[in-house]
Amino acid sequence: MDPHQPYLIGDCLIHIFTFLTEEDLISASSVCQDWHEAAETPWLWRRMCLQRWTFCNFTVLGSEQVNHSWKRYFLRRSHLEVKMTKGRSGGYTCKSLRGHTGGVVGLVYLQGNSDQRPDLWSSSATVCSASTDGTVRAWNIQNGELLWCSPVQSPLTAIICDEQHEVVITADSMGLIKTWQGQTGQEVASFNASSPHCTLLQYSINNSWFLTVGTSQGSVCTLADTALTKKSSVMVCDSFKVNTLLVSPDKKWITAGTKDNDDLSPKVIYTESLTSPTEDEDPLCQSVPVNGCQAAVFIPTQPARLAIIHHNQRPNNKALTVFDVGIKKSKYKSEIQVQQVESFPLRLNRSSNILLEAKDSNCLVLAAGQELMVYSLKGALLASFKDHTMPITSICVDSFRVVTASQDLSLRVLTWKNDKGLSLESRYHLLGGSHTMSRGFTHVTCDYSSIVASAEGIDGKDVLKAYSFTS
């Protein structure tokens, strides 16, 4: 190499450095000035970031000097993941959030750090909890501060939120649906569904806001805008409560069903039939050809691929069947097509509470009793874990990890790995306290850098446990 052409030397060094790990690259940067300049090249660190995570949040790089931004992003995010993977004391903080005088019925992140867009520079997150004490409470989970508490109403039964618009939605035991302004806790609107049990589903289509409510009478009611203006109502479960309610990733389909009757098939409904109904046409609706619905989930990376756990022909046995949902339009009518993609048997305890989530186009996470299982869509059992000593009550799945909550008063953290196919690796427990004070965890939710769970108090006052990891 010609010493009078330093750019050639630099380009060669940068190319060689593409073969190094981050540890070796940091070591190389201390050899000499030329190596240091080459090792600090933003392109190298940007390449490493995108190779490891596919997507990175450019906005968190802030106004730092460009030649340090990508490096700092890589080091902070990888350091955070090491802490979340090991779960050692000092790698996280744990806060007990007290204030509810009843049982917690649900937890939602109002502001969280997504695994797709982690904000490593500002780790603040807000979680809202709903309780049978009739209040909604918003918490800063990093410092354990109560941000606001709603006025007391009838015992709450459900909570969801729209994080984009910072709106919290609740239902109480009298069937009163309310929306709350997420920043202040101020009530925005209400609607009386006249149902002691409501299942809530919020989604947006072409920037239009909708809320679909499943009732105890078996109907599905759709409301528009945060003012909760009624758009439609359709019967789907014949007097059995709707407790399965999902929207497809492409927002074209709603799946509604009940877990309380093994003879009633879940239904798929064309969303446009609910959000823009016509007086002379019934909603476009089709039964899924299975018996009952113990659990269901849409595959997140597909437009409308639905997985359902249901009863099969053998007693006490269940099956998991995957369908693609579409529509066939002709000049005179439109027909829903529900086409089976895969089906395989499951051997699960009949009395087990079944939980089902999906990670990507070929990975299903199933919890039943004390066992956590990972299946491919073709029915291959990729992994199985029995880390808990009592039944699993709730699971949370993202692209980095799976968190399970159990009545044994522990959370189990597992991380994804790629080893001859997608699978999980069991990591560690997070303990929730003493059984002299609590009966176990009932709910769990997480964002990229924190985990929040509710512990059922023996005195009837549930407590939230917030675990925050920092970069």
Steps between C-alpha positions, in 0.01 A plus 500: 500500500617849417550701824420813298145370442354479853145454370601172340644387832186610682267325253699178532489517878124564501446199274714280726316628807167377360616149600548596867263470792414809701751401771781456247405824326526692827839342568622584149407865546768536769791373289589825323348818358426349155333194650305718741363716221404195293336324797293810581351517148121544536434262209663212688282545808187566296567175313540310827175649636295406196655152479408429860157662531378561142324817612646777713337819623697780338320766705664393827844588366425861592741782426819318596797508265420277206820293525401390852123456466481157340769362728327627813166367377651154443679491833203625702248269338722191516586582863129526579432163339780340702335629818159374390649162407686444829255661745764547768456718808606851412404454135147612574293683759176372651223730622184398687206713384234514770170684507228274366257376765367219279612244247681608182308390188748622240824685420592701189797711394383851422856604415758231448822423313422276204738219404482648149577856616675490838568845639828433677556862594172541689385188683188648660186288459140535618275208587127519574322248722128438550353351817187366659529800733353701210807707416751533220849594613796620290852435626851609413656158541862618521450704816179338625304826487121506471428748217119510525202305629151506349187562708349189661230325296357147484758219514704498180513184289728587206759751381679564170672806354587674178862598557520706181220734607567460875148382575405246768177299461325319786184299561327455836263241646197707394606498135614861497781556249718806565793665328761694699759753395828324569703798613252643751250222576212722394189316378443555128181306417280211612264244349265260676528150355260358766722198555662381827795366299654676202794403281672801342683533167636829363640553150537769233420480129621776268547733799144431621473381863274207597416300812329161473336364816405138564211465747367239742193460279711374210496813285778711352446877509725740308553863604673776306734778612592573859148645537381134483230543236321173431547368146365144506403196707492136394423175688781243476487266802129435565474624864850382605745773593754608240840450665710452187533814290786561256579718199720385213828681420349637178198623703256337254373230736363470852493159669238462774419193707433354841702263715190400697333268247686224316230475234509862386747577224681834499413737219697727272332827406597738220605811692343736247163340579537624859661839443297603192177298515224527240129478584410254224783251563588281797860504626728275299566218747621139477542221757844343532466120448612390848324397821538763770785741556732457799752756374575688180757737352571667168853444365656849522710480182216382274201703370231271642629161620309373803607226745229343720517241778176301502351160584557211265321168468672325790385564859718735705719567199548825316639606167664811362387600152630784285280678245547770238208741481412683180215632293374405154308773325278457197263731316205415723642392834804460723592181683741439789748221440650321801765262370681251724879524483614258773349291780655281769387340829588629847499301821400748766335469838130571457484731801809703407473866420642520147696805385610543138730760339688523171847639438540493124385310193609161634500508879218452752541529878253299707459482878283241675522415868864522610640439151616742232532365145629636171353354179562558134191557287543147365469351848865435586568544872804728502536536877325417825557639850368416846678768701199588718370298793143632460283591197599777260246782513631744237766525229661786309682441170719733293789460255763479777344295781201324653390576856268266689312580821387229738303434815832393655572877532781504247562630151709289265705675233597310183685641199479405134789322333571377148630146520374260234179695485340758724484405866518633856761482772390514863692767693391597853218567747385835630342453841194694608515482877365272770210256486403621845392825331409388146328214320705534181528704184187549292608727211826594330593745227833631374664743265855484368670602826252425781256242638191573711285236672214500749516288815172390659496617861365273773334807651324569167731790412706413195850643459690574178863394467702703248842376383700755300822428313725792403766542234 
